[in-house]
Structures are given as structure tokens and as C-alpha cells.
């Protein structure tokens, strides 16, 4: 499930993912918030994936691809927060494909991620 984070500065859009992501999560939480945010310009995105993430359903994978294609150039900065070293490594290794400055932070470094997004 996606949860939009509400404890962030106004210029940062943030989400937390837990459990197993579904297409409904994308369609009712992530996509509407992103569509609204891009009307104000490039987005600074904080994506937190703490312990307890269990993957994605097939429909969520499709929506993730569609989200990425639709908003490919809509990001100014992307901070990915996780303690899962596999996901952190994948993000670092494929960051060159994201047309925004991208950094990975541990869960303990969440506040640093927010500060970096604001800089």
C-alpha cells in the first residue's frame, strides 16, 4: 500500500510503500498526487520503503511503468529511502536512467534525504 507523507515541506512530494502494492494504490494515491504536483513544476520526490515491503501485483507493475513513462521528465530530484540493500543497489545502478538527480538514503537518514531534496 502507498501512503502519502504529510509531514514534509510543501515543495516535497513523499510516499511510503508497505506490504504489497496494487494497481489501486497507484490509481488512488500515487497518480492523483503526482498529477496535481506537476502542475506546479518539476517535483522533488521522497520515496520511503521501510521494512515490510512485499512486492507488487501485476497490475501495479503495469501502473508503475505507465507512471514512469508519463512523468519521465517531471522530477527535479528523487530521494529513495530504504534499508533493503538489493533495492538500494538497483536504484544506484540504474540512477543514470532517471532524468533527475537521484540519491539513496537509509531509513535512519530520512531527515538528510529531506534536507538534500530542499537544497
N, C-alpha and C positions, 0 to 999 in steps of 0.2 A: 504494500500500500504506500502511496505517496501522501506526505503531509506537508503542506506549505508552512514554512517557518515564518513566524510573525514577529520574532524578537530581533529583527535585523534593521539596519539603517534603510531609509526609504529608497536609496539608489541601488539596493541589492535585492535580487530575487533569489529565494532559497527554498530548497526542498529536502526532505529526509525520506529515504526509502527503507522500508522494513517488510519482512515477510516476503510473499511472492507478489510481484507486480502483475496487474491485469490490464487489459485494454481499457476497462472502465476507469482505472486510476489515471491513465493518460488523458482520456477523453473528458473527465470531470474535474481533474485537479491541475495537472501539468499544462496541458494545451491551452485552456482558457486563460490561465495566469500568464503564460508566455505571450500569447496573442495580445493581451492587454498591455504587457510591459514593453513590447517592441514598438508600440505607438509613440513611446517617449524617447526612442533612440536605442542604440546598442545596449545590451543587457550585461550586467555583472552578475554571474550566476554562481551560487554556492550550492553544491550538491553533497549532502551528507549521507553516507551509507555506513551506519554503525553495525555492530554485531547484530545478527538476526535477519539479514537479507538472505532470501532463499530462491532467488532467480526470478525468471519471467515466464509467463504463459505465452503461447504462440501469438496471440492477438496483441499482447504488449510488445513483443519483438517487432511486429509489423508497425505498430504505432510509434515505436522508438525510431525506426528507420524513417517513417514519414515525418516525424518531428524534426529529425536531424536534417533531412533534405529541405524542408520548408524553412527552417531557421538557421541554415548553414552559416550565413554571414551576419546574423543578428546578435552576436556576442562580442562584447569588448574584452571581458576576462572570464575565465572559468576556473573555479577552485573546487577540487574534488577532495572530500574529506572521508577517509576510511582507514581502518587498521588491517584490512584484508590485503596482504602483500601481493596476491595474484592480481586483484583488481587495480591496485596502485601501480604495479609494474606495467600492466596492459595500458593504463592511461598514460603513463610516462612514455612508453614506447610508441604509442600512436598519437601523441600530442601534436606531432608535426602535421597531422591531417586536419587538425581543428584550426580554423582561421581566426583564432583568438589566443591571447596569451593564456597559457594553461599551467597550473601548478597543482601538485598533490600534497596534502597535509594529513597528518594523523588526527585521530579524533581528539586527542589532547591538545592539538594545535588549532582547534576550530576558531578561536579568537584571533589567532595570527592570520588565518585564512580570510577572515572578515576584514582585518586591517589591510592585508595585501590587496583585496578587491577594491578597497576605497582609495588606495594610493594611485 
